[in-house]
Amino acid sequence: MNNITPMYANNTALNAIRERGYGSAGFDIATAPLTYHDADFFSHNSSKNVIYRTDTGAELGVHGHGYKPVAPKHMIDVTRNIIERSGLSINNMEETIRTSHNGSRTFVQYKLPEYTYKTSDGDNATLSLLALSSFDGTWPFMISAAALQQACTNLQVFVGGEVSVFKSKHTQSLDIERGGRIITKALDMFHNQRDLWQQWHGTSNTQLEAFKVFAKALKCKSALKLIDEGATHPEFILGDLPRRNNSLAYLWDVYSNIYSGRLGDNYWAVYNAMTDWSTHGGVTKSASRANIASIQNARQQVVREAIQHNHYMKAA
């Protein structure tokens, strides 16, 4: 990468993306004071405002008067501007926009094929940026970095270093334009993760150890109790649980039937099983299916925390 990059060198590459619009995030928002009635039925304005969609009227969040809501379309515009100013090469970049919870949470993923490398098992991993914003207090405006592994299309969350490339609260001082000056940190993170993944590929584990990682990640106390009591066969442990744990069953299935056979019994296979679950693991309720983008993001955080708390899988 050159030391000096024209500020708008990426302008041409982004034009086609801008012309596609905003997808499910293409709605406007407005705010209105919350009101309440006292015992004498007099109406009063509260200290809170409600944020709502102007097209459907759906409530998106309730906040104090100092809260600065960032409309999804504006958030996407600014994220595009940040990437445009970053100096990253974005030829053939792909943008995917998703929303959940009636539009109160917005997720925008950018896949940057110019930054692709082969993993130790022969797959290809491509740098990915994820922009998040919410009205319901789930998270602030944030751009984070990860990698999309091509063969299994798993989003491999970054677990070491500074996971969040750029973050800003929703306040009157919100200045998300400045993110363009720091987003190139994603490249350093990408290179660091490559070294960590190589290390995991060479670190073996037993199948019970892998199963225990999954149980700890999901905080499945009943499974951990059975292991502490001497149980050694994951299939029997799953069958002896007082209540079926679909996520634990999914993790064990993809690890034992896919990743351990393809990659070996090692931490790289454990990690791939977890990112498979966070990316592809199913949900049961129809309401959950409607909010799958939010569920996937929450699962990625589970994966990140599980590895950060696992002594043997931490970055050196």
N, C-alpha and C positions, 0 to 999 in steps of 0.2 A: 504494500500500500504506500502511495506517495505521501510525503510529509505535508504537502500542500494540496488541498483539494478544493476546487471551485465550489462555492456554497450551493449553487443550484445545478450541479452536474447531474443530479438525479431527476431533474424536472421532466425530461422527456419520458423516462421510464414510468413515471407516476401518472402521466396524462390519461392513459388508457384505464387505469384503476379508478381515477377520479370520475371518469365518464360513466362508470357502472353504477354510481350512486351509493346508497347506504343500506340496501337490503332490508332486513327486518328492523334495523335501527333508524329507518327513514321517517321518523315522526318528530313532531315538535312538542315542547313541554311548556308549562306555565305554573305559576305559584299563586296561592291564595291563602289569606289568613284563616286559621282554624277558629271556629266560633263555638260558643257554648251558651246555654241558657241557665240562669240562676233560678232560685225557688220562686221568684215572681215572674218568671218567663221573659225576663229582659235578656237580650242577646249581647254577648261580649266577645271581643277578639282575644284569643289567647296569645301567648308569647311564641307560638309555633306557626309555621307555614306548612301547607301541604303542597307537594309537587305532584302534578298529574299530567297525563297525556291529553293533548288537545283534540286528538282524533277519536279516542274511545272514552275519555274521562277517567280511565283507570288510575287509581292512586299508586304512586311510585315510591313515596317516602314522606316522612314528616321530620322537619328540622327547625332549629331556631332561625331567627331573622338574619343572623350573620352568615348562614350557610350559603355558599355559592354553587348552585346546581350547574353541572356541565351537561348540556344536552348531548345525547349520543352522536348526533350529526357533527356537532362542534368537536367533540372528543375525537372522532374519526378524522376530521379535517386536520386537527392539530397533530395527531399521531402521524398522519401522512407528511405533514410539514416537518416534524421532528426527524423522520427517516430521510426526508429530502435533504435536510441540512447536515445529516450525520457523517457523510463521507463514505458510508457503506456502499458497496456496489449492489444495486438492486435490479439489474437486468433480469427479466423474466420473473420478477417477484410475484408471488401469489398472495392475495388478500382474501380472508374468509371472515365474514361478519356473522355473529350469532348473538341472540338476546335470550333472556329467561325472566321468569317472574313478571310477566306482562310488560317487560321492557325496563324493569327497574335495575337490571344488571346487563351490561354490554361487554362482549368479548370480541376482540379483533385479532386474528392471528395472521402473521406475515411469514411466509416461507421464502428464504433467500438462497436460491440454488447456486449462487456464485460462491457460497461458503459450504462446500461439501467435501467430506473426506471418508475414506474407508475405515471401518472399525476393525478390530482384531479378528472378528469372525467372518470378514468379507462383505459385510453389509455396507451401505452408505448412510451417513448421517448428515443432515443439512441444518444449518442454523435457522432457528425460528424465534420470532419475537411475538409476545402476547401483550396486548394492551387491554386493561381492565378498568371499568368504572362502574359505580353503583349509586343509586339514590337511597337505598335502604340501610346504609351504614355497614354493609358487608366489608367493603374495602375502599381505600381512597383511589384516585386515579393512579395507575401504575403501569409501567412497561417492564416486563420481565423477559428473560431469555431462556431458551430450551433448545432441544435438537429433535428433529423428526427423523426417525430411523426408517429407511425406505422399505425394506423387505416386509416388515410387519406393520408399517405405518404407525408405530408407537411414538407418542410424544415423550421423549426422554427428558425428564425434568432435571435441571441443574441443581446439584445438592451442595456444592462447595463454594466458598467465596461469597461475593455479594450477589445474592440471587436476584434481587430487585435492581434493575439498571437505573430506573427513574421512578420516583414516587412523590406525590404531592397531595396534601389534604384539600378537601373541598371547602375552602374559605375564601374570603374576599381578596386574599393575597395570592390566590392561585396563579401560578405562572408556568404553565406546562410547555410554553414555547422553548424554555431554556434547556429542555431535555435533549435537544439536538447536539449540545456541546458535550454530553457525557455518554451518549448511547453507544459509542464505539467501544465501551468497556465490554460489551457483549462478546467481542472477538477474543479478548483475553480470557473471559470465562469459558468460552467454547474450547480453546486450546487446553485450559486446565482440566476440563472435564474429560477430554480425550485421554489424557495421561491417567486419570483416575479409572476410567473404564478399562483401559489396558491392564491396569493393576488388578481389577476385579476378575478379568478373564483368566488370570493366572492364579487366582486364589480359590482353592477347592473347599467344598463343604459337604457334609452328609445331607441326605434328604430330610432327616429329622431336623437338622439345624436350619435348613431352608424353611421347613414348615413352621418352625418356632419363630423365625423372622416374620412370617406372614401373620401368625397369631398375635405377636406383640404389636405389629403395625395396626391391626384392627382392634387391639385391646380386648381380645377374646379370652377372658379370664378362665372360662370353663375348659378351653382347650389347653391353656397353660397349666392349669391345675392337674389335668390328666397326665401331661408330660412330667410334671414334678412328681407324680405318684408312680412313674415308671413306664408309662405308655410309650411305645417306640414306633408304632406304625401309623402314619398319618391317616390312612383310610379308616382304620379302626377308631381313631380319635374322632374323626368326622362323624362316624356312625354312632358314637357314644355321647355326642353332645346333647344336652337337654333340649336344645332347639336348633334347627338347621341354620347355619350361617352361610348364606349364599355367596358372600364375598370371599370368605375363607375357602369355600369349596371351589370357587372359580379360580382363585390363585393357585391352589394345589393342582387343579386339573391342567392349567396351561403350563405350570412348571414341570410336572411329572410327565405329561404327554407331548409337550412341544419343546420347551426351552432346554430342559436338561438333556434331552436326546440330541438336540441340534447344537448346543453350546457346551455341554458337559455339566457336571454337578459343581458349579462354581458361583461366585457372587454376581458375575455378569448375567448368568441365567436367572438368578433370584431377582435382580434389578429389572430384567426384561419382563419377567412375569408380573412384577408390580406395575410397571408402566403399561403393560397390556391391559391389566385390570383398570387402571386409571383412565385409559383411553377408550377401551372397548367394552369394559364390564357392563352388563345389562342392568336395568332397573325394572321394578315390578309394577309400581303404581302408575296410572296414567298421568297423574300430576307430576310425578318424578320424571317421566319421559319428556314432558313439556319443558322441564328445566334441566335437561341433560348437560348443557354447557356449564351450568353452575355446579352440578354434581361432579363433573370431570375435573373442574378446577379444585374443588374441595379434596377430591381423591389425590390429585397431584401433590397437595400439601401434606396429606397423610404419608405419601411415599417419601417426600423430602424429609419430614420429621423422623420417619422410621429409620432412614439411613443416617441422618445426623446423630441419632441416639444409639446407633449400632457401632460399637467400638471398632470392629473389624472392617467396616465399610466406610468409615470416615476418610475424608481426604487427608493425606499425609501432611 
